[in-house]
């Protein structure tokens, strides 16, 4: 399976540079172009920055049209069942435990936007709390989580949002 992957840092107040370095264009357009070309795109964010979270919320409705199927989130994977319940019913948003570094009204609003997006699937990819202080790092767990997701859904296209 060929996987195309790219990482993008969210710098909303500076225009993105093209590969040639000589052309500037808006960050949303840059991100969309990378999503068209790659199976997995990492969007690095600064935690609790409402400008970035609002940017993501505005971007989400266009993702399905780009073929995006899943949104990888820096949330402990033991919270996936609660996320699934919220996505099915609209209830239980406050029951989803988020890292204090990311928990904010704007971040929780993303779940409402996902739910209204027409099929984007949010996936908690972070290390479960029961495995903290173990031999597996958060980064390794997240990488494994993404590989499992791709193995189960070979045609998946994933935007991964991490701080």
JOSULPE-V676285 format. One record per residue. N is the residue number from 1. RES is the residue in one small letter. PSI is psi in degrees with one decimal (NA if undefined). OMEGA is omega in degrees with one decimal (none if undefined). Layout:
BEGIN
N:RES:PSI:OMEGA / N:RES:PSI:OMEGA
END
This chain:
BEGIN
1:x:123.8:176.6 / 2:x:124.6:179.2 / 3:x:124.6:175.2 / 4:x:130.6:-172.2 / 5:x:142.2:174.7 / 6:x:146.7:176.6 / 7:x:136.0:-180.0 / 8:x:131.9:174.7 / 9:x:137.0:-179.1 / 10:x:105.4:173.9 / 11:x:91.5:-170.2 / 12:x:-21.6:-173.0 / 13:x:0.6:174.5 / 14:x:135.3:178.2 / 15:x:151.0:177.9 / 16:x:147.3:176.3 / 17:x:144.5:175.3 / 18:x:171.8:179.8 / 19:x:-34.3:179.9 / 20:x:-15.2:178.4 / 21:x:5.8:-174.9 / 22:x:2.7:-176.3 / 23:x:135.6:178.9 / 24:x:143.4:175.0 / 25:x:163.0:-174.5 / 26:x:145.3:-178.6 / 27:x:-38.8:-179.7 / 28:x:-40.7:178.3 / 29:x:-40.8:178.5 / 30:x:-47.3:179.9 / 31:x:-44.4:178.0 / 32:x:-40.7:-179.7 / 33:x:-37.3:179.0 / 34:x:-34.1:176.9 / 35:x:-29.7:177.3 / 36:x:-25.9:-172.9 / 37:x:-14.1:-170.0 / 38:x:153.0:177.6 / 39:x:-35.0:-179.6 / 40:x:129.2:174.9 / 41:x:126.0:175.9 / 42:x:128.6:174.7 / 43:x:105.7:178.7 / 44:x:129.2:-177.2 / 45:x:168.6:168.4 / 46:x:124.1:-174.0 / 47:x:142.2:175.1 / 48:x:23.4:174.5 / 49:x:107.2:-174.1 / 50:x:-27.8:178.0 / 51:x:-41.2:-179.8 / 52:x:-43.7:-179.7 / 53:x:-36.6:175.5 / 54:x:-37.9:175.1 / 55:x:-46.6:179.5 / 56:x:-44.3:179.9 / 57:x:-39.0:178.5 / 58:x:-29.6:-178.6 / 59:x:-34.2:-172.2 / 60:x:-45.8:-178.3 / 61:x:-23.8:-179.4 / 62:x:-8.2:-173.2 / 63:x:-39.9:-179.3 / 64:x:-40.4:178.6 / 65:x:-18.7:177.0 / 66:x:1.8:179.5 / 67:x:2.6:179.3 / 68:x:132.1:-179.1 / 69:x:-30.1:-174.4 / 70:x:151.0:173.2 / 71:x:114.4:176.5 / 72:x:130.0:-175.3 / 73:x:145.0:179.0 / 74:x:63.4:-179.9 / 75:x:141.6:-179.7 / 76:x:132.4:-175.3 / 77:x:-18.2:176.0 / 78:x:-1.2:176.9 / 79:x:-1.2:-175.4 / 80:x:-40.8:-179.2 / 81:x:-39.6:178.6 / 82:x:-37.1:176.1 / 83:x:-45.0:180.0 / 84:x:-40.6:178.2 / 85:x:-46.2:179.2 / 86:x:-42.5:-178.2 / 87:x:-35.3:179.6 / 88:x:-40.2:-168.1 / 89:x:-24.0:-173.0 / 90:x:1.9:179.8 / 91:x:152.0:172.4 / 92:x:14.2:179.8 / 93:x:-40.6:-179.4 / 94:x:-14.8:179.4 / 95:x:-16.0:179.1 / 96:x:120.5:-179.6 / 97:x:121.9:179.2 / 98:x:152.1:172.4 / 99:x:140.2:-179.8 / 100:x:-25.7:-179.9 / 101:x:-24.0:-178.0 / 102:x:-17.9:-174.4 / 103:x:121.8:178.4 / 104:x:160.7:177.1 / 105:x:-38.1:-178.9 / 106:x:-37.8:178.4 / 107:x:-44.1:178.8 / 108:x:-31.4:176.5 / 109:x:-29.1:178.5 / 110:x:-34.9:179.4 / 111:x:-37.8:175.9 / 112:x:-41.8:-179.7 / 113:x:-42.2:176.5 / 114:x:-45.3:-176.6 / 115:x:-34.1:-179.9 / 116:x:1.6:-172.3 / 117:x:-7.0:178.6 / 118:x:36.2:171.0 / 119:x:-3.6:175.0 / 120:x:136.1:-175.6 / 121:x:113.0:175.3 / 122:x:134.7:-177.6 / 123:x:123.8:176.1 / 124:x:116.5:-172.9 / 125:x:-1.0:-174.0 / 126:x:162.3:179.2 / 127:x:130.4:176.7 / 128:x:151.8:-176.0 / 129:x:-28.6:-179.8 / 130:x:-15.5:-177.9 / 131:x:5.2:175.3 / 132:x:147.2:-178.5 / 133:x:15.7:176.5 / 134:x:-167.8:-176.2 / 135:x:-12.4:-178.8 / 136:x:128.2:178.7 / 137:x:161.9:176.4 / 138:x:-44.6:-178.7 / 139:x:-43.9:178.8 / 140:x:-40.7:179.4 / 141:x:-44.3:-179.6 / 142:x:-40.7:177.8 / 143:x:-44.3:178.2 / 144:x:-40.8:179.5 / 145:x:-41.2:179.4 / 146:x:-38.7:177.5 / 147:x:-41.0:177.1 / 148:x:-45.0:179.0 / 149:x:-44.4:179.8 / 150:x:-36.0:178.1 / 151:x:-35.5:178.4 / 152:x:-28.2:-177.1 / 153:x:78.0:-175.0 / 154:x:-24.2:-179.7 / 155:x:10.9:-178.7 / 156:x:144.8:170.9 / 157:x:125.3:-167.6 / 158:x:129.7:166.6 / 159:x:121.4:-179.1 / 160:x:122.9:-178.7 / 161:x:112.3:-179.0 / 162:x:150.1:179.9 / 163:x:NA:none
END
